[in-house]
Amino acid sequence: MKCHKFYDANFIFNGNGIPQYDCGGIVKPDVLLYEEDLNEQILEESIWTIQNAHIMKVAGTSLTVYPASGLINYFIGKNLVLINRDETPYDNIANLVINDSLGNVFKNIYL
């Protein structure tokens, strides 16, 4: 986080203790962690992609953590599919809702 370098997964898996950069900073995964701001460019590209999609599949999320969960509101396509173990606030607008674990759903799709 201090020197903004990138390392591959092997650096983390083969290291000992808390992974650190050469500069002494802690290695942070290249993912968005809870309460971190979304990258504005990625957010704009996501909105454009969602607005132009014909089908949107949303899987493995309760759709309750904002702002990411609000992205579903940009979908204007024909088919919305929600796959989640529990109900979501958007189940009533989806064309297809599957209440099951992702593991069970994908295992049955690829048989």
N, C-alpha and C positions, 0 to 999 in steps of 0.2 A: 504494500500500500504506500510505502514511502518513496520508492524509486520507480514505480509503475512498470516494472518488468513483467514478462510473462514466462511461465515455466510449464512444461507439459506434466501430465498426471504422474509419470514415472518419478519426477523430482519429489513429488509429495509421497508417493507410495514407498519409495526407497529411502526416504529420510527418517531421521529419528527425532521424536519430540515435535514441537511446534515448528513448522517449516519457516525458514527465514531467508530473505534475499541476501545477496552479498553485502548490500548497504546496511543490513541490520533490521530492515523492516520486515513485518510479518507478511507471508504470502497469503493473499486473499483469492478465493476461487472466483472465476469469471462468471459469476451468477449474481442475480439481484437478491440481496438478503433482506429480511423483514425490516421495514421502515426506511429502506434506502430509496432515494428518488429514482424514478424511471428516466432513462436516457431520452431526451426530448426528440431526437431524430428517429430513434427506434419506435417511440410512441406514435409519431406522425406516420411513419411507414406502416405500422401495424394498423392504424385507423384506415389508411388508404386501402390496404389489402383486405381488411374486413368488409369495407364498404363495397368492394368490387367482387367479392366472393359470391358464388351461387349456392354453395353448401358450406356450412360451418359446423365442425365437430369440436365440442368442448368436453374434455375428459379429465376426470380425477380432481375436480375442484368444487368447492361448495358455492363458488361465485359470491362470496360475501366480503372479500378483502379488496378494498378500493385503493388505487384507481384501476388496477388491472381488471377487476370484475366488471367495471363499467364499460369495458371495450365491447361487450356483447351488444350494447345498445346501438352500436354503429352498423350492425349487420342488417342489411335490407334485402338479402337474397331470399331464395325460396325455401330452403331446407336447413333447419337448425336441429342438430342432434346433440343431446346431452347425455353423457355417461358418467355417473357418479354413484357411489354406494348409497348416499343419502339424497333426499330431496333437495332441490335448490330453489331460490326465489324465481327462477326463470322457467321452471318446468311447464308452466301454463302456456308459454308462447312457443315451446319447442314442438317440432313435427314428430320427433321420436325421443322418448326418454327411456334410458336403460338404468335401472337402479340395481347395480351389482358392482363388484370390485373389478378394476381394470384387468387384473390377472385372469379372472374367470371369463370376462368378455373377450379379450384378445386370444385366450387359449381356444375358445370355441370358434372364433372367426378363422383361425389359421389351421384348423384340423383338416 
